[in-house]
Amino acid sequence: MSATQRQKQFDMNRSRANNLASSGTGSGNNNNTTGSTKNVVSPQHNQRKLQISMERLQVQQPNTSRRAAGSNWMAAAGGGAAADGSENQEAKAAESAPLSKSARMRMKKKAHRNRYLAMDCEMVGVGHNGQDDMLARVSIVNRVGQVLLDKYVKPRMEVTDYRTSVSGIRPQDIANGEDFATVQNEVVKLLHGRILVGHGLGNDLAVLSIRHPIHDIRDTSRYKPLCKLVSNAHTPSLKRLTMAVLGQEIQTGEHNSVEDAFAAMSIYKRVAADWEKYLEKKRHQQQHF
């Protein structure tokens, strides 16, 4: 090959190489342009993305720490209403749920125990030579002897005879006692709708300045069949009745109103069936006259 031909071949190769280089550069530029076009985000797209983020931020629930919120963590997390609702539903379900047989029996026994209450009062003397009575202590027990009330009462007048040998009351007992009106109100509420048992209840109700329905009173000093049996129709003392009916000795010294109330209740329980038949017979006879 001549020098001229070799020169032409060289020029052709160089020209071809330049063309390839320029085409590669052009395609590279085109790719960069395309890539840059793909990476460029329009302002509208950015604005929409920001709007979506703001909306998500508005509805996002607070990330509440249970430990930091303590016992109110459910309310702090926005679950307070749901919790209250579930608690109310559970409470309603508990109320509407039927009681078991054992639970009904317990309620029935409790109501029966507290249907009959026995009361006894201790008095001190006021007025000239302590001849008038004033309430110093009142005790109420239920059918099984459980003490429901036992209160000393603050004197409303000057005490002229504490009658300690019988009443068991001493000055310090009633000096810090409760007000008469407060104790009276408690007794009235406790006796409401109940059968009242006792001995000489007329005196006890009088010093309390209250009344009780006559058909709801069971006074062991006024039950005629018992009085005939024990004291030949005379009014027997509680001490004598207790010994005759129960074979127990009480009031060996100072009286105790809790002990006396339970003694009266025990006497009533011993003769309750006959007593209630006796009262029913009297009511039946009164209806026919």
C-alpha positions in Angstrom: 0.0 0.0 0.0 1.3 3.4 -1.0 1.8 6.3 1.4 -1.1 8.1 0.0 -3.4 5.2 0.5 -2.2 4.7 4.0 -2.8 8.4 4.7 -6.4 8.1 3.5 -7.0 5.0 5.6 -5.7 6.7 8.7 -7.9 9.7 8.1 -10.9 7.5 7.5 -10.2 5.6 10.8 -9.7 8.8 12.7 -12.9 10.2 11.3 -14.7 7.1 12.2 -13.4 7.2 15.7 -14.3 10.8 16.1 -17.8 10.0 14.9 -18.1 7.2 17.4 -16.9 9.4 20.2 -19.2 12.2 19.3 -22.2 9.8 19.0 -21.3 8.3 22.4 -21.1 11.8 23.9 -24.4 12.7 22.4 -26.1 9.5 23.6 -24.6 10.1 27.0 -25.9 13.6 27.1 -29.3 12.3 26.0 -29.2 9.8 28.8 -28.3 12.4 31.3 -31.0 14.6 30.0 -33.5 11.8 30.3 -32.2 10.8 33.7 -32.4 14.4 34.9 -35.8 14.7 33.4 -36.9 11.7 35.4 -35.3 13.0 38.7 -36.8 16.4 38.4 -40.0 16.7 40.5 -42.5 19.2 39.6 -43.7 21.8 42.2 -47.2 20.5 42.0 -46.0 17.0 43.0 -44.1 18.5 46.0 -47.2 20.5 47.1 -49.4 17.4 46.9 -47.0 15.3 48.9 -46.8 18.0 51.6 -50.6 18.2 51.7 -50.8 14.4 52.2 -48.2 14.6 55.0 -50.2 17.3 56.8 -53.4 15.3 56.6 -51.7 12.3 58.0 -50.3 14.4 60.8 -53.7 15.7 61.7 -55.3 12.3 62.1 -52.3 10.6 63.7 -53.0 9.4 67.3 -50.6 10.6 70.0 -48.0 8.0 71.0 -48.8 8.0 74.7 -46.6 6.2 77.1 -48.5 4.1 79.6 -45.9 4.5 82.2 -45.8 8.3 81.8 -49.6 8.7 81.9 -50.0 6.5 84.9 -53.6 5.3 85.7 -55.0 7.7 83.2 -53.1 6.3 80.2 -56.2 5.2 78.4 -57.8 8.6 78.7 -54.6 10.2 77.6 -54.4 8.0 74.6 -58.0 8.9 73.6 -59.4 5.6 74.9 -61.2 7.1 77.9 -64.6 7.1 76.4 -64.2 3.5 75.2 -63.0 2.5 78.6 -65.9 4.1 80.3 -68.2 2.5 77.9 -66.8 -0.9 78.6 -67.0 -0.4 82.3 -70.6 0.7 82.1 -71.4 -2.4 80.0 -69.7 -4.6 82.5 -71.6 -3.0 85.4 -74.9 -3.4 83.6 -74.1 -7.0 82.8 -73.2 -7.6 86.5 -76.5 -6.1 87.5 -78.6 -8.0 85.0 -76.7 -11.3 85.7 -78.9 -13.6 87.8 -77.7 -14.3 91.3 -76.5 -17.8 92.1 -78.6 -20.0 94.5 -76.0 -19.5 97.3 -76.1 -15.8 96.9 -79.9 -15.7 97.0 -79.8 -17.8 100.2 -77.3 -15.5 101.8 -79.4 -12.4 101.0 -82.5 -14.2 102.3 -80.8 -15.2 105.6 -79.5 -11.6 106.1 -82.9 -10.1 105.5 -84.4 -12.6 107.9 -81.8 -11.8 110.6 -82.4 -8.1 110.4 -86.2 -8.4 110.0 -86.5 -8.8 113.8 -84.5 -6.4 116.0 -84.3 -6.2 119.8 -83.8 -3.0 121.7 -83.0 -2.0 125.3 -82.2 1.3 126.9 -80.5 2.3 130.1 -81.7 5.5 131.8 -80.3 7.9 134.4 -82.4 10.0 136.8 -83.0 13.7 136.4 -85.2 16.2 138.2 -86.0 16.1 141.9 -84.3 13.1 143.6 -83.7 11.7 140.1 -87.2 10.5 139.7 -87.5 11.3 136.0 -85.9 9.1 133.3 -83.4 10.4 130.7 -81.8 8.2 128.0 -78.2 7.4 128.7 -77.5 4.3 126.4 -79.4 2.5 123.7 -78.5 -0.9 122.2 -80.0 -2.8 119.2 -79.2 -6.3 118.2 -80.5 -8.5 115.4 -82.0 -12.0 115.5 -78.6 -13.7 116.0 -77.3 -11.2 118.6 -75.2 -9.1 116.3 -74.9 -5.6 117.7 -76.3 -3.1 115.1 -76.2 -0.1 117.4 -74.8 0.7 120.9 -74.5 4.4 121.7 -74.1 6.4 124.9 -76.1 9.6 124.8 -74.9 13.0 126.0 -77.2 14.3 128.8 -79.5 17.1 128.0 -80.2 18.0 131.6 -78.3 17.8 134.8 -78.1 14.2 136.0 -79.2 13.9 139.7 -78.9 10.1 139.9 -76.8 7.9 137.7 -78.3 4.8 139.1 -75.0 3.1 138.4 -75.8 -0.1 140.5 -78.6 -0.9 138.1 -77.9 1.1 134.9 -74.2 0.6 134.8 -73.9 4.3 133.7 -71.1 6.5 135.0 -70.4 10.2 134.4 -67.6 9.5 132.0 -69.7 7.2 129.9 -72.2 9.9 128.8 -70.0 13.0 129.1 -68.6 12.2 125.7 -71.7 10.6 124.4 -73.4 11.5 121.1 -76.2 14.1 120.8 -79.7 12.9 121.6 -81.1 14.0 118.2 -78.4 12.1 116.3 -78.9 8.9 118.2 -82.7 9.2 117.9 -82.5 9.6 114.2 -80.3 6.5 113.8 -82.7 4.5 115.9 -85.7 5.6 113.8 -84.0 4.7 110.6 -82.8 1.3 111.9 -86.3 0.3 113.2 -88.2 1.5 110.2 -90.2 -1.5 108.8 -88.8 -3.9 111.3 -90.4 -6.1 114.1 -89.2 -4.6 117.4 -88.6 -7.0 120.2 -87.9 -6.0 123.8 -89.0 -6.0 127.4 -90.9 -3.0 128.7 -90.6 -1.3 125.3 -93.1 1.4 126.4 -90.4 3.0 128.6 -87.7 2.7 126.0 -89.8 4.3 123.3 -90.8 7.1 125.7 -87.2 8.1 126.6 -86.4 8.0 122.9 -89.4 10.2 122.2 -90.4 7.9 119.2 -93.2 5.7 118.2 -93.4 2.3 116.6 -96.4 0.6 115.0 -98.2 -1.5 117.6 -98.5 -4.5 115.3 -94.7 -4.5 114.8 -94.0 -4.7 118.6 -93.2 -7.9 120.5 -92.9 -6.9 124.1 -92.0 -9.9 126.4 -93.5 -8.1 129.4 -96.9 -7.9 127.7 -97.3 -11.3 126.1 -100.2 -12.7 128.2 -99.7 -16.5 127.8 -96.0 -16.1 128.9 -97.0 -13.8 131.8 -99.6 -16.4 133.0 -97.1 -19.2 132.7 -94.2 -17.4 134.5 -95.7 -14.9 137.0 -99.4 -15.8 137.4 -100.5 -13.1 134.9 -98.4 -10.4 136.6 -95.8 -8.5 134.7 -92.6 -10.5 135.0 -89.1 -9.1 135.2 -86.7 -9.8 132.3 -84.4 -11.5 134.8 -87.2 -13.9 135.9 -88.4 -14.6 132.3 -84.9 -15.4 131.1 -84.4 -17.9 133.9 -87.8 -19.5 133.4 -87.7 -19.7 129.6 -84.0 -20.0 128.8 -82.6 -21.3 132.1 -80.0 -18.5 132.1 -79.2 -16.0 134.7 -78.7 -12.3 133.8 -78.5 -9.0 135.6 -76.5 -10.4 138.5 -75.0 -6.9 138.9 -75.1 -3.8 136.8 -77.3 -4.1 133.8 -76.0 -4.2 130.3 -78.4 -3.1 127.5 -76.8 -5.3 124.9 -77.2 -8.4 127.1 -80.8 -7.5 128.0 -81.7 -6.9 124.3 -80.4 -10.3 123.3 -82.1 -12.0 126.2 -85.4 -10.5 125.1 -84.7 -11.7 121.5 -83.8 -15.2 122.7 -87.1 -15.4 124.7 -89.1 -14.3 121.7 -87.4 -16.9 119.4 -88.2 -19.6 121.9 -91.9 -18.9 121.8 -92.2 -17.2 118.4 -94.4 -19.7 116.7 -97.0 -19.7 119.4 -96.7 -15.9 119.8 -97.4 -15.3 116.1 -100.4 -17.7 116.1 -101.7 -15.9 119.2 -101.5 -12.5 117.4 -103.1 -13.9 114.2 -106.0 -15.2 116.2 -106.5 -11.8 117.9 -106.5 -10.1 114.5 -109.0 -12.5 113.2 -111.3 -12.0 116.2 -111.0 -8.2 115.9 -112.1 -8.4 112.2 -115.3 -10.1 113.2 -116.3 -7.5 115.8 
